Amino acid sequence: MSLRAENLTVIGRLANVSCSLERGGITAICGPNGAGKSTLLMALAGLLSADTGRAMLGEERLVSLHLKQRARRIGYLPQSADIAWDVTVRSIVELGRMPHGDSAREPVDTAIAALDLEAFEGRRALTLSGGERARMLLARVLAGEPEWILADEPLAALDIAHQLTLLAHLRRQADGGSGVVIVLHDLALARNHADRVIVLDEGRVAADDIPQRALSEEVIAKVWGVAARWIGEPGAQALVSDLSV
Ligand SMILES: Nc1ncnc2c1ncn2[C@@H]1O[C@H](COP(=O)(O)OP(=O)(O)OP(=O)(O)O)[C@@H](O)[C@H]1O
């Protein structure tokens, strides 16, 4: 069942954006600051109504889906999430089960293990570092076992080892049939790990393709205004830029 944006316009933020995503892969949304990435992700999560156009899950309009039903199918991780309660890490992860009305042990344990949080389970959530907190909040999303995982910059606060662990976990979710959509600023991570990349520029789709084409040196020069080139083996490439440009 596809997740789609159909001619979505949010005035001042997105202009006539269309895309159709299928489960079973990782899609990265990239673009400069203010390009509309978070706005598109929120619309695809059903959290924002468009001025014109619509976001659809299969044949249903996302904004008309019942909240609980939508939360069961789409797990959304915002860019910066504050924790309001002084409770344990495990209790926060268990909140991911709310749409199901249970606190089933197995998915909570799996999510905690996937994010390498076993040692923190009993800790008060408010005492975690930024990266640990980011892992906990993603574990909460995973505990809900949604069909779609939509995450806004989930790797930003993570060290390289946890970035790679998390990407491997998202890959397993995608291989298992989930749809994974992540906003990424790190173009090398997008190029090396996504199956597809949507590049936004000033609220419009500048590219929507396999990473090699969507993040070509030409697209990067046009959209980011940076002269950069890819080096290294396919799947393990780095982007180098000339600082004098
Ligand atoms: N609630 C809002 N009301 C009005 N304008 C907004 C609102 N949220 C974001 N914008 C504007 O919409 C545009 C797109 O914002 P958005 O957060 O989607 O960009 P982004 O690509 O995710 O940026 P970044 O990389 O900086 O996180 C920006 O110009 C932003 O200032």
The ligand as an ORCA input file, in Angstrom:
! r2SCAN-3c Opt
* xyz 0 1
  N       4.972     26.356     11.337
  C       5.472     27.060     10.335
  N       4.858     28.167      9.890
  C       5.339     28.891      8.858
  N       6.447     28.563      8.172
  C       7.100     27.475      8.567
  C       6.660     26.658      9.667
  N       7.514     25.628      9.809
  C       8.451     25.795      8.860
  N       8.205     26.890      8.124
  C       8.996     27.387      6.982
  O       8.798     26.480      5.909
  C      10.006     26.256      5.207
  C      10.321     24.783      5.212
  O      10.587     24.375      6.552
  P      11.023     22.905      6.902
  O      11.181     22.834      8.381
  O      10.095     21.955      6.270
  O      12.454     22.821      6.189
  P      13.569     21.740      6.291
  O      13.972     21.400      4.892
  O      13.151     20.606      7.143
  O      14.732     22.581      6.983
  P      15.961     22.194      7.946
  O      16.967     21.462      7.121
  O      16.482     23.551      8.325
  O      15.438     21.421      9.110
  C      11.062     27.111      5.895
  O      11.199     28.294      5.184
  C      10.480     27.378      7.259
  O      10.923     28.609      7.782
*
